[in-house]
Amino acid sequence: MQDLIGPEMCAQKIASRRIDHRQSRLRTQVPPRPVTRLVRATLSALLPLILFVPPLLFYFDLASSMALGTCAAAVIVMIAFAVRRRRRPGAGQTARLTIGATILLIVTIVCLHIGIASVIRPVDQLRAAMSLVPLTLTIFSGYGLGCILATARSAEIDRAVFLCFVLMCAFGLLAVAGVAPPTSIALFKPVFPFAEPSYFALAFLPLLMYCSVSVTGGARVIVLLIGLGMGLAVENLTLLTGWLLIAFICLRSPAIPLLLTSLGLVATQLDLSYYLDRLDFGGEVQNLSSLVYLQGWQLVGESLARSAGWGLGFQQLGVQGSDVVAADLIVAVLGDNANLLDGGFAFAKLVSEFGVLGLLLMCTYLLLAWRALRGLRLKSVGSGNHDPATTLARAVVACFLIEIFVRGSGYFSGTTLLLAAAATVLLRKAPLPRFDVVAATLRKRPRRRLPDAARTHDLNLPRIDAHPSVDRTT
């Protein structure tokens, strides 16, 4: 009986010691800080801040571009990211070194490129040097926002995106009603806080993509109809182009012919002269939007020819003027240059300033955009499980196609900051392969030693036992 009671008592003592150890660990743990909860709740404030602050300063003529507002939003995002990291002081040291090395590499490449470009053509070194500050802030804040999104709860991301979507719809309705705060500069059809409908479209499209992909059934149809109605109400071809991209991603294959047929029937009952004028690229084109788009493509050819394919250098497009035909027509129509510094769309600016390197960056982005579109398509048809952070990142990357090839706003804007955050989320969710692991798998494996019996059999030799005390010779 004593032998049976002994093990049971030992097991009880061990279990009680484990319970006491767990309780002591719980008592020694640091309770959650209220500031961490505050940072988690600020995601609903950070996203509107990034989308609305850069165009707001430009709207009230407090800045000549969105760069100042983007820097202000970037600083706030970095503060929120730093406060979030303060709870775990030892965490993320490798990540901080990685983002620091990435920024240093990008700045070094930009400086080397513009240094070589200065040998080919004169460049504005001061303008390029001053632009390195918003470039660094945009990359680092995009990394911080990406880390916040990657670790945020699904409900927080949904709440932040749908809040911004509702606010954008409200701004669009106010613009249709003609309600807009007065400003000191002359604006054509502004959508407060955006100076023009195209800037409104660039910020609205990623939200529309996310909301359309995240919902199903009748709710998706309602969201798509809201997007279509917004595009027709504000009369913006950029928004309608993005809406078509979203519709092809979200609708199933049998519904696409029905959609095209319905749009064709509706188009016959509407006055489409506003949109047709912007699609007229003939020799006698007089529409300002068409001229700006033609100017962007002509600037690409002129810049590559002047720099022998190397590019003009960072932030050098339009600084030395241009001799393209479209620019002269814009001056004749408007009385001044228009979109000469930003090229009209991102492809024109990037390739004109970075040449062959810009084309390589475009190919890399197109590959990333194709993967994002495939992921969104799978999400829309209900195949696979995709978290909201990845869905939002893919929506930002996919909708940036409109800014690349249709209408852009320069390097420094809220959408560019979101693009940096989206790249961070996608790399964290699907990281690149580690080169040390790949090298280890490709390393030549050592040869396996054959058993003694196999070696002696191959050599046709008698097998000698390992014990010398036994004499097996006869």
Secondary structure as UniProt FT lines:
FT   HELIX           2..28
FT   HELIX           34..41
FT   HELIX           43..59
FT   TURN            60..61
FT   HELIX           67..85
FT   TURN            86..87
FT   TURN            89..92
FT   HELIX           93..120
FT   HELIX           125..151
FT   HELIX           154..176
FT   TURN            177..178
FT   TURN            192..193
FT   HELIX           197..214
FT   HELIX           218..234
FT   HELIX           237..250
FT   TURN            253..254
FT   HELIX           255..267
FT   TURN            268..269
FT   HELIX           273..278
FT   TURN            283..284
FT   HELIX           288..306
FT   TURN            307..309
FT   TURN            314..315
FT   TURN            317..320
FT   HELIX           325..334
FT   TURN            340..342
FT   HELIX           346..380
FT   TURN            381..382
FT   HELIX           388..405
FT   HELIX           414..429
FT   HELIX           435..442
FT   HELIX           452..459
FT   TURN            468..469
//
